[in-house]
Amino acid sequence: MSTVAVMQPYLFPYIGYWQLLQAADRFVVYDDVNYIVRGWVNRNRILINKAPGLITLPLLQASQNRKINQIDIAPAAQWQRRMLRCVEMAYRKAPCFDQVFPVVERILTHQDTNLAGFLTHQIQVLAGFMGQKVQIVSSSEGYGNAQLAAQERIVDICRQEGATRYINAQGGRSLYEPAAFAEAGIELRFIGMRPLPYQQRGEGFTPYLSIIDALMEVGAEGVGPHLAAYDYL
């Protein structure tokens, strides 16, 4: 069985995002769809002073009328040192800081100023760091089907990839019709996160934080059980 997942790129996405990569043979970075203002493409949450706080990648002329791969990142001088310092201050006492911070630094100092290119590089680096074997490709680089509607396009990507299964996060259940996939010979499945807390910097446990938080606390090897803590719905 060949499994494909398709998802927009996000900045240091939460564990559920990486569970899709864990379950897929081929992960398509959906980079030629419209940018969502105040979404998670260029921001995420980490624990700052033991409470959730945002880190945000500033953009140039970002608009919901532009594709993700048509948007550029603001000059590094405006944000890079500040964001690195924010992550460092938040997690410098975390158990795996020495292992993880150089990876965060490598990502945030990457020279690609295109938002899609920057985020795709980030996904590749983190997937490799966590030992994920999935193949990662971009939707803008080879399918030639941007004119298709949302579900129709996903089905076509699966066809072109020779996929027998398409997976999506549980929040996407309202977006797809199983019959359309079944007609194309593709099984449609969703994955849901299983609760699996870990020790954090704050009180109790705050779920759905950036993957930075989990990696800082449990490391690349320790995150493995969390990447596998999902069920097919």
BELBELFEN-V317302 format. One record per residue. N is the residue number from 1. RES is the residue in one letter. BURIAL is + if it has 16 or more other C-alpha atoms within 10 Angstrom, else -. Layout:
BEGIN
n->N res->RES burial->BURIAL
n->N res->RES burial->BURIAL
END
This chain:
BEGIN
n->1 res->M burial->-
n->2 res->S burial->-
n->3 res->T burial->+
n->4 res->V burial->+
n->5 res->A burial->+
n->6 res->V burial->+
n->7 res->M burial->+
n->8 res->Q burial->+
n->9 res->P burial->+
n->10 res->Y burial->+
n->11 res->L burial->+
n->12 res->F burial->+
n->13 res->P burial->+
n->14 res->Y burial->+
n->15 res->I burial->+
n->16 res->G burial->+
n->17 res->Y burial->+
n->18 res->W burial->+
n->19 res->Q burial->+
n->20 res->L burial->+
n->21 res->L burial->+
n->22 res->Q burial->+
n->23 res->A burial->+
n->24 res->A burial->+
n->25 res->D burial->+
n->26 res->R burial->+
n->27 res->F burial->+
n->28 res->V burial->+
n->29 res->V burial->+
n->30 res->Y burial->+
n->31 res->D burial->+
n->32 res->D burial->+
n->33 res->V burial->+
n->34 res->N burial->+
n->35 res->Y burial->+
n->36 res->I burial->+
n->37 res->V burial->-
n->38 res->R burial->-
n->39 res->G burial->-
n->40 res->W burial->+
n->41 res->V burial->+
n->42 res->N burial->+
n->43 res->R burial->+
n->44 res->N burial->+
n->45 res->R burial->+
n->46 res->I burial->+
n->47 res->L burial->+
n->48 res->I burial->+
n->49 res->N burial->-
n->50 res->K burial->-
n->51 res->A burial->-
n->52 res->P burial->-
n->53 res->G burial->-
n->54 res->L burial->-
n->55 res->I burial->+
n->56 res->T burial->-
n->57 res->L burial->+
n->58 res->P burial->+
n->59 res->L burial->+
n->60 res->L burial->-
n->61 res->Q burial->-
n->62 res->A burial->+
n->63 res->S burial->-
n->64 res->Q burial->-
n->65 res->N burial->-
n->66 res->R burial->-
n->67 res->K burial->+
n->68 res->I burial->+
n->69 res->N burial->+
n->70 res->Q burial->+
n->71 res->I burial->+
n->72 res->D burial->+
n->73 res->I burial->+
n->74 res->A burial->+
n->75 res->P burial->-
n->76 res->A burial->+
n->77 res->A burial->-
n->78 res->Q burial->-
n->79 res->W burial->+
n->80 res->Q burial->+
n->81 res->R burial->-
n->82 res->R burial->-
n->83 res->M burial->+
n->84 res->L burial->+
n->85 res->R burial->-
n->86 res->C burial->-
n->87 res->V burial->+
n->88 res->E burial->+
n->89 res->M burial->-
n->90 res->A burial->+
n->91 res->Y burial->+
n->92 res->R burial->-
n->93 res->K burial->-
n->94 res->A burial->+
n->95 res->P burial->-
n->96 res->C burial->+
n->97 res->F burial->+
n->98 res->D burial->-
n->99 res->Q burial->-
n->100 res->V burial->+
n->101 res->F burial->+
n->102 res->P burial->-
n->103 res->V burial->+
n->104 res->V burial->+
n->105 res->E burial->+
n->106 res->R burial->-
n->107 res->I burial->+
n->108 res->L burial->+
n->109 res->T burial->-
n->110 res->H burial->-
n->111 res->Q burial->-
n->112 res->D burial->-
n->113 res->T burial->+
n->114 res->N burial->+
n->115 res->L burial->+
n->116 res->A burial->+
n->117 res->G burial->+
n->118 res->F burial->+
n->119 res->L burial->+
n->120 res->T burial->+
n->121 res->H burial->+
n->122 res->Q burial->+
n->123 res->I burial->+
n->124 res->Q burial->+
n->125 res->V burial->+
n->126 res->L burial->+
n->127 res->A burial->+
n->128 res->G burial->-
n->129 res->F burial->-
n->130 res->M burial->+
n->131 res->G burial->-
n->132 res->Q burial->+
n->133 res->K burial->-
n->134 res->V burial->+
n->135 res->Q burial->-
n->136 res->I burial->+
n->137 res->V burial->+
n->138 res->S burial->+
n->139 res->S burial->+
n->140 res->S burial->+
n->141 res->E burial->-
n->142 res->G burial->-
n->143 res->Y burial->-
n->144 res->G burial->-
n->145 res->N burial->-
n->146 res->A burial->-
n->147 res->Q burial->-
n->148 res->L burial->-
n->149 res->A burial->-
n->150 res->A burial->-
n->151 res->Q burial->-
n->152 res->E burial->-
n->153 res->R burial->+
n->154 res->I burial->+
n->155 res->V burial->+
n->156 res->D burial->+
n->157 res->I burial->+
n->158 res->C burial->+
n->159 res->R burial->-
n->160 res->Q burial->-
n->161 res->E burial->-
n->162 res->G burial->-
n->163 res->A burial->+
n->164 res->T burial->+
n->165 res->R burial->+
n->166 res->Y burial->+
n->167 res->I burial->+
n->168 res->N burial->+
n->169 res->A burial->+
n->170 res->Q burial->+
n->171 res->G burial->-
n->172 res->G burial->-
n->173 res->R burial->-
n->174 res->S burial->-
n->175 res->L burial->-
n->176 res->Y burial->+
n->177 res->E burial->-
n->178 res->P burial->-
n->179 res->A burial->-
n->180 res->A burial->-
n->181 res->F burial->+
n->182 res->A burial->-
n->183 res->E burial->-
n->184 res->A burial->-
n->185 res->G burial->+
n->186 res->I burial->+
n->187 res->E burial->+
n->188 res->L burial->+
n->189 res->R burial->+
n->190 res->F burial->+
n->191 res->I burial->+
n->192 res->G burial->+
n->193 res->M burial->+
n->194 res->R burial->-
n->195 res->P burial->-
n->196 res->L burial->-
n->197 res->P burial->-
n->198 res->Y burial->+
n->199 res->Q burial->-
n->200 res->Q burial->+
n->201 res->R burial->+
n->202 res->G burial->-
n->203 res->E burial->-
n->204 res->G burial->-
n->205 res->F burial->-
n->206 res->T burial->+
n->207 res->P burial->-
n->208 res->Y burial->+
n->209 res->L burial->+
n->210 res->S burial->+
n->211 res->I burial->+
n->212 res->I burial->+
n->213 res->D burial->+
n->214 res->A burial->+
n->215 res->L burial->+
n->216 res->M burial->+
n->217 res->E burial->+
n->218 res->V burial->+
n->219 res->G burial->+
n->220 res->A burial->+
n->221 res->E burial->-
n->222 res->G burial->-
n->223 res->V burial->+
n->224 res->G burial->+
n->225 res->P burial->-
n->226 res->H burial->+
n->227 res->L burial->+
n->228 res->A burial->+
n->229 res->A burial->+
n->230 res->Y burial->+
n->231 res->D burial->-
n->232 res->Y burial->-
n->233 res->L burial->-
END
